[in-house]
């Protein structure tokens, strides 16, 4: 190729001893070091141009440096994952002038103490050719060239070489190689070409192994660095094949050669040869990585509560990266407008915190059709919220898939993915908060029921003549054990001056709450304690009914009242349940925010499984 370009060749030098293994490289460098002094003495160059990071270039740079010949090194400052790094940086320390391809490489050279005044950020010379490539007759080239030497051995063992779409060649001329790369559906391998030159065409690349670790890449490159124990290569192919990315100019804009020529002409040959050093900082390098993608996959979680509307960015590991809270508006229009505003804000922030949002999960009270993303009937805590299509407006605004489900179901999903229910085949979650809700996991799957009304556990009736429930019935668990029920009983005691005991005080404008009832019971108020025991018994009877119906191996109590009820529930089970189900585990959830985590689970579970 050098001869074809009509260079005047002054000396031909054979230095490659044999093969390309480690010992051969050492012997070749040694042979070159023996022969080069005579050649350089005869040529007496003003400047020696050394390119890249091959072992033979190291021999040339070593010889020139020891013979006080100025060295200009092209493509220094880059980072990769093999011995090439050591060779490249060794040449950098020997060279007097540097031509680098990227801004990051320039910063690396500066960080390696190289004089900024002797560094040219020119871009990659090969990009001058790449970005000017216009040839369209690529089909004939594709029919002519495809493959590599090591691949040939594998293909022959597998018999793949007989397939018409495979070719094995030792060398492809550069002009033809450009066309192959430009029109490929994907390039896969460990060559620097994949992370450098291919970016000029926006062709998708899968970089295998660690050889190019640290090199700057365009968004067209996806890294699979370690052993393929999780089908990472297959996942990467599914993500990459056939895509078209924007053309990257990280490594050049097509004008490197004129810049290099101008730089060479500017070198003062009378200037002292001694190098100067500086010590500035260096910027970190960030690239696309399949492991990084898997780690940063996240969801937008929405918790539509009776009082507050909350939106959070939740990672695949269950970490709440960022959370936003606003008072829940009273009207449908205002509520939907606020949800969209908060979701858009959170999605924008996700970019800054390096999270890849897969979709939006919404947890809401009431009866939900999760297949259509519609709230059929909501609770009285959330007014004007029936037959509401949440999926369509949010999906249209954010261009993301949206999942919607009942808050009790979401709590069960949160436990299945992040909590006590992880790996458990059959379990039930009970939420004890403002209302009473829950979710049922049977054979690892969430039960919705024929009309999406399964797991309305708060409305299990435990007394025919009990207090009236918000649902219109009487004697429901929720009418006894919910926060609203306890607040109602606390207010009755307070109105009769029977709530406050020694050690308690309330301001005149303070609203009586369930917390006051619990505090009074702890301080010895027998009436408050009786109300709590009745509530705990009602909840326990409801759990017994669940055990006799579903026979789960685990019951998880969630919500702000769970710790106050857990012992009462266990006592009722021991007294009232059949002996065959008394061994069930009853635990308190250890999840800080099951509603948001459950909403996130809708996204993180179902987007990865591709089913609902």
C-alpha positions as CSV (number, residue, x, y, z in Angstrom):
1,X,0.0,0.0,0.0
2,X,2.9,2.3,0.7
3,X,4.4,1.5,-2.7
4,X,1.0,2.1,-4.4
5,X,1.0,5.7,-2.9
6,X,4.3,6.5,-4.7
7,X,6.4,7.2,-1.7
8,X,10.1,7.5,-2.2
9,X,11.4,4.6,-0.2
10,X,15.0,5.2,1.0
11,X,15.5,2.0,3.1
12,X,13.8,-1.3,3.4
13,X,14.1,-2.9,6.9
14,X,13.0,-6.4,7.8
15,X,12.5,-6.8,11.6
16,X,9.6,-9.2,12.1
17,X,11.3,-12.5,13.3
18,X,8.4,-14.9,13.2
19,X,4.7,-15.1,14.0
20,X,3.0,-12.6,16.3
21,X,3.2,-14.2,19.8
22,X,4.8,-12.4,22.8
23,X,8.3,-13.8,22.4
24,X,8.3,-12.9,18.7
25,X,7.4,-9.3,19.5
26,X,10.3,-9.1,21.9
27,X,12.7,-10.6,19.4
28,X,11.4,-8.3,16.7
29,X,11.9,-5.2,18.9
30,X,15.5,-6.3,19.7
31,X,16.3,-6.9,16.0
32,X,14.9,-3.5,15.0
33,X,17.0,-1.8,17.8
34,X,20.1,-3.5,16.3
35,X,19.4,-2.4,12.7
36,X,17.9,1.1,13.2
37,X,20.9,3.1,14.4
38,X,22.7,2.5,11.0
39,X,19.5,3.5,9.1
40,X,19.0,6.7,11.1
41,X,22.6,7.7,10.8
42,X,22.3,7.5,7.0
43,X,19.0,9.3,6.8
44,X,19.6,11.9,9.4
45,X,15.9,13.0,9.7
46,X,15.0,16.4,11.2
47,X,11.8,14.9,12.6
48,X,10.7,11.2,13.0
49,X,7.0,10.7,12.7
50,X,5.9,7.7,14.7
51,X,2.3,6.4,14.5
52,X,0.1,4.4,16.9
53,X,1.0,1.8,19.5
54,X,2.6,-1.2,17.8
55,X,5.7,-2.8,19.2
56,X,7.7,-2.0,16.1
57,X,6.8,1.7,16.6
58,X,8.3,1.5,20.1
59,X,11.6,0.3,18.7
60,X,11.7,3.2,16.3
61,X,10.8,5.8,19.0
62,X,13.5,4.3,21.3
63,X,16.2,4.5,18.7
64,X,15.3,8.1,17.7
65,X,15.1,9.4,21.2
66,X,18.5,7.9,22.1
67,X,20.0,9.4,19.0
68,X,18.5,12.9,19.8
69,X,16.1,12.9,16.8
70,X,12.9,14.9,17.3
71,X,9.9,12.6,17.4
72,X,6.3,13.5,16.5
73,X,3.9,10.9,17.8
74,X,0.5,10.5,16.2
75,X,-2.6,9.1,18.1
76,X,-1.0,9.4,21.6
77,X,-3.0,9.9,24.8
78,X,-5.7,7.3,24.0
79,X,-6.6,4.5,26.4
80,X,-7.3,0.9,25.8
81,X,-7.1,-2.4,27.7
82,X,-4.0,-4.3,26.5
83,X,-0.2,-4.0,26.3
84,X,-0.9,-1.4,23.5
85,X,-1.5,1.1,26.4
86,X,2.0,0.6,27.8
87,X,3.6,0.9,24.4
88,X,1.6,3.9,23.4
89,X,2.3,5.8,26.6
90,X,6.0,4.8,26.5
91,X,6.2,6.3,23.0
92,X,4.5,9.4,24.4
93,X,7.2,9.8,27.0
94,X,9.9,9.5,24.3
95,X,8.2,11.9,21.9
96,X,8.8,15.6,21.7
97,X,5.6,16.6,19.8
98,X,2.2,15.0,19.8
99,X,-0.8,14.9,17.4
100,X,-3.9,13.5,19.1
101,X,-7.3,12.6,17.8
102,X,-9.7,13.5,20.6
103,X,-10.2,16.1,23.3
104,X,-10.0,13.4,26.0
105,X,-6.7,12.2,24.5
106,X,-5.3,15.7,24.7
107,X,-6.3,15.9,28.3
108,X,-4.6,12.6,29.0
109,X,-1.4,13.8,27.4
110,X,-1.5,16.9,29.6
111,X,-2.2,14.8,32.6
112,X,0.9,12.7,31.7
113,X,2.9,15.9,32.1
114,X,3.3,16.6,28.3
115,X,3.8,20.3,27.4
116,X,0.5,21.7,26.1
117,X,2.3,23.9,23.6
118,X,3.7,20.8,21.9
119,X,0.3,19.0,21.5
120,X,-1.9,19.4,18.5
121,X,-5.6,18.3,18.6
122,X,-5.9,17.4,14.9
123,X,-8.3,14.5,14.7
124,X,-7.6,11.1,13.2
125,X,-5.9,11.3,9.7
126,X,-7.9,8.3,8.6
127,X,-11.1,10.3,9.1
128,X,-10.0,12.6,6.2
129,X,-10.5,9.5,4.0
130,X,-13.5,8.1,5.8
131,X,-15.6,11.3,5.8
132,X,-14.9,11.9,2.1
133,X,-15.8,8.3,1.0
134,X,-18.5,8.5,-1.7
135,X,-18.4,5.1,-3.4
136,X,-21.9,3.4,-3.6
137,X,-21.0,0.1,-5.3
138,X,-20.8,-1.7,-2.0
139,X,-22.7,-4.9,-2.8
140,X,-20.0,-6.2,-5.0
141,X,-17.4,-5.5,-2.3
142,X,-19.6,-7.3,0.3
143,X,-19.7,-10.3,-2.0
144,X,-15.9,-10.2,-2.2
145,X,-14.7,-9.7,1.4
146,X,-15.8,-10.8,4.9
147,X,-13.9,-12.4,7.9
148,X,-10.5,-13.0,9.7
149,X,-7.7,-15.6,10.2
150,X,-8.7,-16.8,13.7
151,X,-12.4,-16.8,12.7
152,X,-11.5,-19.1,9.8
153,X,-10.3,-21.9,12.1
154,X,-13.5,-21.7,14.1
155,X,-15.7,-21.6,11.0
156,X,-14.0,-24.6,9.5
157,X,-14.5,-26.6,12.7
158,X,-18.2,-25.7,12.6
159,X,-18.6,-26.1,8.8
160,X,-19.8,-22.5,8.6
161,X,-17.4,-21.6,5.8
162,X,-19.7,-23.3,3.4
163,X,-22.5,-20.8,4.1
164,X,-22.8,-18.2,1.2
165,X,-22.9,-15.3,3.6
166,X,-19.4,-15.9,5.1
167,X,-16.0,-15.0,3.7
168,X,-12.6,-15.3,5.3
169,X,-9.8,-13.0,4.2
170,X,-6.4,-11.9,5.4
171,X,-6.6,-8.3,4.3
172,X,-9.2,-6.0,2.8
173,X,-8.0,-2.8,1.0
174,X,-8.8,0.3,2.9
175,X,-11.2,1.9,0.3
176,X,-13.2,-1.3,0.1
177,X,-13.1,-1.8,3.9
178,X,-14.7,1.6,4.3
179,X,-17.7,0.6,2.2
180,X,-18.1,-2.7,4.1
181,X,-18.2,-0.8,7.4
182,X,-20.4,2.0,6.2
183,X,-23.2,-0.4,5.1
184,X,-22.9,-3.1,7.7
185,X,-25.9,-3.9,10.0
186,X,-23.5,-4.3,12.9
187,X,-19.8,-4.7,13.5
188,X,-18.7,-7.0,16.3
189,X,-15.2,-7.8,17.6
190,X,-12.3,-6.2,19.6
191,X,-10.6,-4.0,17.0
192,X,-9.8,-0.4,17.6
193,X,-11.5,0.2,14.2
194,X,-14.8,-0.5,15.8
195,X,-14.5,2.1,18.5
196,X,-12.7,4.7,16.3
197,X,-13.3,4.7,12.5
198,X,-16.7,3.0,12.4
199,X,-18.2,6.0,14.3
200,X,-17.8,8.1,11.2
201,X,-20.6,6.2,9.6
202,X,-22.9,5.7,12.6
203,X,-22.7,1.9,12.1
204,X,-23.7,-0.1,15.3
205,X,-20.7,-1.7,17.0
206,X,-20.4,-4.4,19.7
207,X,-17.0,-4.3,21.3
208,X,-16.0,-7.6,22.9
209,X,-13.6,-8.0,25.8
210,X,-11.2,-5.5,27.4
211,X,-8.8,-4.7,24.6
212,X,-10.4,-1.3,24.0
213,X,-11.3,-0.5,27.5
214,X,-11.0,3.3,28.1
215,X,-11.1,4.4,24.5
216,X,-13.6,7.2,23.7
217,X,-16.6,6.0,21.7
218,X,-19.6,7.4,20.0
219,X,-23.1,6.3,21.1
220,X,-22.9,3.6,18.4
221,X,-20.6,1.5,20.5
222,X,-21.9,-1.0,23.1
223,X,-19.3,-2.9,25.3
224,X,-19.5,-6.5,26.4
225,X,-16.4,-6.8,28.5
226,X,-16.5,-10.0,30.4
227,X,-17.3,-13.7,29.9
228,X,-20.7,-14.2,28.3
229,X,-22.4,-15.9,31.2
230,X,-25.6,-14.0,30.9
231,X,-26.1,-14.0,27.1
232,X,-24.8,-10.5,27.1
233,X,-23.7,-10.7,23.5
234,X,-27.1,-11.9,22.4
235,X,-28.8,-9.0,24.4
236,X,-26.3,-6.6,22.8
237,X,-27.0,-7.9,19.3
238,X,-30.8,-7.4,19.9
239,X,-30.1,-3.9,21.0
240,X,-27.7,-3.0,18.2
241,X,-28.3,-4.9,15.0
242,X,-29.8,-2.8,12.2
243,X,-29.7,0.5,14.1
244,X,-28.5,3.7,12.5
245,X,-26.7,6.1,14.8
246,X,-25.7,9.7,14.1
247,X,-22.2,10.0,12.6
248,X,-19.6,10.6,15.2
249,X,-16.8,13.1,14.8
250,X,-15.1,12.3,18.2
251,X,-12.0,11.2,16.3
252,X,-11.9,13.9,13.6
253,X,-13.7,16.1,11.2
254,X,-11.9,15.2,8.0
255,X,-9.2,18.0,8.2
256,X,-6.5,16.3,10.2
257,X,-3.8,16.1,7.5
258,X,-3.7,19.9,6.8
259,X,-3.5,20.6,10.5
260,X,-0.6,18.2,10.9
261,X,1.3,19.6,8.0
262,X,0.9,23.1,9.4
263,X,2.0,21.9,12.8
264,X,5.1,20.3,11.3
265,X,6.0,23.5,9.5
266,X,5.7,25.4,12.8
267,X,8.3,23.3,14.6
268,X,11.5,25.3,15.3
269,X,14.4,23.0,14.6
270,X,16.7,25.3,16.4
271,X,14.7,25.0,19.7
272,X,16.4,22.9,22.4
273,X,15.4,19.3,22.3
274,X,14.9,18.9,26.0
275,X,11.2,18.2,26.9
276,X,9.2,20.3,29.3
277,X,6.6,18.9,31.7
278,X,3.3,20.2,33.3
279,X,0.8,18.7,35.8
280,X,-2.8,19.7,35.0
281,X,-5.9,17.5,35.8
282,X,-7.6,15.1,33.4
283,X,-11.3,14.5,32.7
284,X,-12.9,11.1,33.2
285,X,-14.0,9.1,30.2
286,X,-17.5,7.8,30.0
287,X,-18.7,5.2,27.4
288,X,-21.6,2.9,26.7
289,X,-21.4,-0.4,28.4
290,X,-24.0,-3.3,28.6
291,X,-23.3,-3.7,32.3
292,X,-23.7,0.0,32.8
293,X,-27.1,-0.1,31.0
294,X,-28.3,-3.0,33.1
295,X,-27.3,-1.2,36.3
296,X,-28.9,2.1,35.3
297,X,-32.2,0.8,34.0
298,X,-34.8,2.7,36.1
299,X,-38.5,3.4,36.3
300,X,-40.6,6.5,36.9
301,X,-42.9,5.5,39.9
302,X,-46.1,7.4,40.7
303,X,-48.0,7.0,44.0
304,X,-51.4,8.6,43.8
305,X,-52.4,8.9,47.4
306,X,-55.4,10.4,49.1
307,X,-53.3,13.4,50.4
308,X,-50.1,13.5,48.4
309,X,-49.1,12.9,44.8
310,X,-45.5,11.5,44.6
311,X,-43.2,10.7,41.7
312,X,-39.8,9.0,42.0
313,X,-37.0,7.7,39.9
314,X,-36.4,4.2,41.1
315,X,-33.4,2.1,40.0
316,X,-33.4,-1.6,39.1
317,X,-31.9,-2.3,42.6
318,X,-34.8,-0.6,44.3
319,X,-33.0,2.6,45.2
320,X,-35.1,5.7,45.2
321,X,-32.7,8.0,43.3
322,X,-34.9,11.1,43.4
323,X,-38.4,11.8,44.8
324,X,-40.9,14.6,44.2
325,X,-44.0,15.3,46.4
326,X,-47.0,17.6,45.9
327,X,-50.4,17.9,47.4
328,X,-52.9,15.9,45.4
329,X,-55.3,18.3,43.7
330,X,-59.0,17.8,44.2
331,X,-60.2,17.9,40.6
332,X,-59.5,15.5,37.7
333,X,-58.1,18.1,35.4
334,X,-55.7,19.6,37.9
335,X,-54.6,16.1,39.1
336,X,-53.7,14.9,35.6
337,X,-52.0,18.1,34.8
338,X,-49.8,17.8,37.9
339,X,-49.0,14.1,37.2
340,X,-47.8,15.0,33.7
341,X,-45.7,18.0,35.0
342,X,-44.0,16.0,37.7
343,X,-43.3,13.0,35.4
344,X,-41.8,15.3,32.7
345,X,-39.6,17.0,35.3
346,X,-38.5,13.6,36.7
347,X,-37.8,12.2,33.3
348,X,-35.6,15.2,32.5
349,X,-33.7,14.9,35.8
350,X,-33.1,11.2,35.1
351,X,-30.7,12.2,32.4
352,X,-28.6,14.2,34.9
353,X,-28.5,11.4,37.4
354,X,-27.5,8.9,34.6
355,X,-30.7,6.8,34.8
356,X,-32.3,5.1,31.7
357,X,-36.1,5.3,32.2
358,X,-37.8,2.1,30.9
359,X,-41.4,3.3,31.6
360,X,-43.9,4.7,34.1
361,X,-45.6,2.7,36.9
362,X,-48.6,4.2,38.7
363,X,-50.0,3.0,42.0
364,X,-53.5,4.2,42.9
365,X,-56.3,3.4,45.2
366,X,-59.5,1.7,44.0
367,X,-60.3,-0.8,41.3
368,X,-58.0,-0.7,38.2
369,X,-58.0,-2.5,34.9
370,X,-54.2,-3.0,34.5
371,X,-54.6,-4.3,30.9
372,X,-55.9,-1.0,29.7
373,X,-54.4,1.3,32.3
374,X,-57.8,2.6,33.4
375,X,-58.9,3.4,36.9
376,X,-62.4,2.0,37.0
377,X,-63.6,3.1,40.4
378,X,-61.5,4.9,42.9
379,X,-61.8,5.3,46.7
380,X,-63.6,8.1,48.4
381,X,-60.2,9.5,49.3
382,X,-59.6,10.4,45.7
383,X,-62.5,12.2,44.2
384,X,-63.4,12.5,40.5
385,X,-61.3,9.5,39.6
386,X,-63.5,6.9,37.9
387,X,-63.2,5.5,34.4
388,X,-60.0,7.4,34.0
389,X,-57.5,6.4,31.3
390,X,-54.1,7.2,32.8
391,X,-52.0,5.2,30.3
392,X,-52.7,7.2,27.1
393,X,-52.0,10.8,28.1
394,X,-48.9,10.0,30.1
395,X,-47.5,7.6,27.4
396,X,-48.2,10.2,24.7
397,X,-46.5,13.0,26.7
398,X,-43.4,11.0,27.7
399,X,-43.2,8.5,24.8
400,X,-42.8,5.7,27.4
401,X,-44.8,2.6,28.2
402,X,-47.2,3.1,31.2
403,X,-48.5,0.5,33.7
404,X,-51.2,1.2,36.2
405,X,-52.4,-1.0,39.2
406,X,-54.1,-0.9,42.5
407,X,-51.9,0.3,45.4
408,X,-52.3,-3.0,47.3
409,X,-51.2,-5.0,44.3
410,X,-48.2,-2.7,43.9
411,X,-47.3,-3.3,47.5
412,X,-47.3,-7.0,46.9
413,X,-45.1,-6.6,43.8
414,X,-42.7,-4.5,45.8
415,X,-42.4,-7.3,48.3
416,X,-41.9,-9.8,45.6
417,X,-39.0,-7.9,43.9
418,X,-37.4,-6.1,46.8
419,X,-38.8,-7.4,50.1
420,X,-39.7,-10.4,52.2
421,X,-41.6,-12.0,49.3
422,X,-38.5,-12.3,47.1
423,X,-38.4,-16.0,46.0
424,X,-41.6,-16.9,47.9
425,X,-44.2,-18.7,45.7
426,X,-47.3,-17.9,47.7
427,X,-47.7,-14.9,50.0
428,X,-50.1,-12.1,50.9
429,X,-49.4,-8.4,51.6
430,X,-51.7,-6.4,53.8
431,X,-51.4,-2.6,53.9
432,X,-52.4,-1.0,57.1
433,X,-52.6,2.8,56.6
434,X,-55.3,5.4,55.9
435,X,-57.3,2.5,54.5
436,X,-56.7,-1.3,54.5
437,X,-55.6,-2.9,51.2
438,X,-53.4,-5.7,50.0
439,X,-52.2,-7.9,47.2
440,X,-52.0,-11.7,46.7
441,X,-49.1,-13.5,45.0
442,X,-49.9,-17.0,43.9
443,X,-47.3,-19.2,42.2
444,X,-45.1,-16.1,41.9
445,X,-47.8,-14.2,40.0
446,X,-50.1,-11.4,41.0
447,X,-53.8,-12.2,41.2
448,X,-56.2,-9.6,39.7
449,X,-59.4,-11.6,39.5
450,X,-62.1,-11.8,36.8
451,X,-63.2,-8.2,37.3
452,X,-60.0,-6.8,38.8
453,X,-61.4,-6.9,42.3
454,X,-59.1,-9.6,43.8
455,X,-57.3,-8.8,47.1
456,X,-59.8,-6.2,48.4
457,X,-58.6,-7.5,51.7
458,X,-59.7,-4.4,53.6
459,X,-63.3,-5.3,52.9
460,X,-63.3,-8.8,54.3
461,X,-66.3,-8.7,56.7
462,X,-65.4,-9.9,60.3
463,X,-68.7,-8.7,62.0
464,X,-72.2,-8.5,60.7
465,X,-73.1,-5.6,62.9
466,X,-69.8,-3.8,63.1
467,X,-69.1,-0.2,62.3
468,X,-70.0,1.3,58.9
469,X,-67.2,1.2,56.3
470,X,-66.5,3.8,53.6
471,X,-67.6,1.1,51.1
472,X,-71.1,1.2,52.4
473,X,-71.0,-2.2,54.2
474,X,-70.6,-2.9,57.9
475,X,-68.0,-4.8,59.8
476,X,-65.2,-4.7,57.3
477,X,-61.6,-4.9,58.5
478,X,-61.1,-1.3,57.2
479,X,-63.9,-0.1,59.5
480,X,-62.0,-1.4,62.5
481,X,-58.3,-1.2,61.7
482,X,-57.6,1.5,59.2
483,X,-56.1,4.9,60.1
484,X,-59.5,6.5,59.4
485,X,-61.3,4.1,61.7
486,X,-58.8,4.7,64.6
487,X,-59.0,8.5,64.0
488,X,-62.8,8.2,64.3
489,X,-62.6,6.4,67.6
490,X,-59.9,8.8,68.9
491,X,-62.2,11.7,68.1
492,X,-65.0,10.1,70.0
493,X,-62.9,9.7,73.1
494,X,-61.5,13.2,72.7
495,X,-65.1,14.7,72.5
496,X,-65.9,12.9,75.7
497,X,-62.6,14.1,77.3
498,X,-61.4,10.5,77.6
499,X,-58.5,10.6,75.3
500,X,-55.8,12.6,76.9
501,X,-53.9,11.1,79.9
502,X,-50.9,12.3,81.9
503,X,-48.0,13.0,79.6
504,X,-50.2,14.0,76.6
505,X,-51.1,17.5,75.4
506,X,-52.9,18.9,72.3
507,X,-53.1,22.4,70.9
508,X,-56.6,23.8,70.4
509,X,-56.3,23.8,66.6
510,X,-54.7,20.3,66.4
511,X,-56.6,17.6,64.6
512,X,-57.1,14.4,66.5
513,X,-55.5,11.5,64.7
514,X,-54.8,7.7,65.0
515,X,-51.3,8.6,66.4
516,X,-53.0,10.3,69.4
517,X,-54.9,7.1,70.1
518,X,-51.8,5.0,69.9
519,X,-49.9,7.4,72.2
520,X,-52.7,7.3,74.7
521,X,-52.7,3.5,74.8
522,X,-49.0,3.4,75.4
523,X,-49.4,5.8,78.3
524,X,-52.0,3.6,80.0
525,X,-55.3,4.8,78.6
526,X,-57.4,1.6,78.9
527,X,-60.1,2.7,76.5
528,X,-57.6,3.6,73.8
529,X,-55.9,0.3,74.4
530,X,-59.2,-1.6,74.1
531,X,-59.9,0.1,70.8
532,X,-56.5,-0.9,69.4
533,X,-56.9,-4.5,70.7
534,X,-60.3,-4.7,68.9
535,X,-58.8,-3.3,65.7
536,X,-55.9,-5.9,65.9
537,X,-58.4,-8.7,66.5
538,X,-60.5,-7.6,63.5
539,X,-57.3,-7.6,61.4
540,X,-56.3,-10.9,62.8
541,X,-59.7,-12.5,61.9
542,X,-59.3,-11.2,58.4
543,X,-55.9,-12.8,58.1
544,X,-57.3,-16.1,59.4
545,X,-59.9,-15.9,56.6
546,X,-57.1,-15.3,54.1
547,X,-55.2,-18.3,55.5
548,X,-58.2,-20.6,55.1
549,X,-58.8,-19.3,51.6
550,X,-55.4,-18.9,50.0
551,X,-53.1,-20.9,52.4
552,X,-50.0,-18.7,51.8
553,X,-46.7,-19.4,53.4
554,X,-46.1,-15.8,54.3
555,X,-48.2,-12.8,55.5
556,X,-46.5,-9.4,55.2
557,X,-48.0,-6.5,57.1
558,X,-47.1,-3.2,55.5
559,X,-47.9,0.5,56.3
560,X,-47.6,2.8,59.3
561,X,-49.8,0.7,61.6
562,X,-48.1,-2.7,60.8
563,X,-45.9,-2.7,63.9
564,X,-48.9,-2.0,66.2
565,X,-50.8,-5.0,64.8
566,X,-48.3,-7.7,64.2
567,X,-48.5,-9.3,67.6
568,X,-52.3,-9.1,67.8
569,X,-52.5,-10.8,64.4
570,X,-50.2,-13.7,65.5
571,X,-52.3,-14.2,68.7
572,X,-55.6,-14.4,66.7
573,X,-54.0,-16.9,64.3
574,X,-52.9,-19.1,67.2
575,X,-56.4,-18.9,68.7
576,X,-58.7,-19.1,65.6
577,X,-56.9,-20.6,62.7
578,X,-56.8,-24.3,61.7
579,X,-53.7,-26.0,63.0
580,X,-52.6,-26.8,59.5
581,X,-52.1,-23.1,58.7
582,X,-50.9,-21.8,62.1
583,X,-47.2,-22.2,61.1
584,X,-47.5,-19.3,58.6
585,X,-44.9,-16.6,59.0
586,X,-46.3,-13.1,59.8
587,X,-43.7,-10.4,59.3
588,X,-43.6,-6.6,59.1
589,X,-42.4,-5.1,55.8
590,X,-38.9,-3.7,55.8
591,X,-39.5,-1.6,52.7
592,X,-39.3,2.1,53.3
593,X,-41.7,3.0,50.5
594,X,-43.7,0.0,49.1
595,X,-46.1,2.1,47.1
596,X,-43.4,3.7,45.0
597,X,-41.3,0.5,44.8
598,X,-44.4,-1.4,43.7
599,X,-45.1,1.1,41.0
600,X,-41.5,0.8,39.9
601,X,-41.8,-3.0,39.9
602,X,-44.6,-2.8,37.4
603,X,-42.1,-1.3,35.0
604,X,-38.9,-3.1,36.0
605,X,-40.5,-6.6,36.0
606,X,-42.7,-6.4,33.0
607,X,-40.5,-4.5,30.6
608,X,-37.8,-7.0,31.1
609,X,-40.1,-10.0,30.7
610,X,-42.1,-8.5,27.9
611,X,-45.3,-9.8,29.3
612,X,-48.0,-8.7,31.6
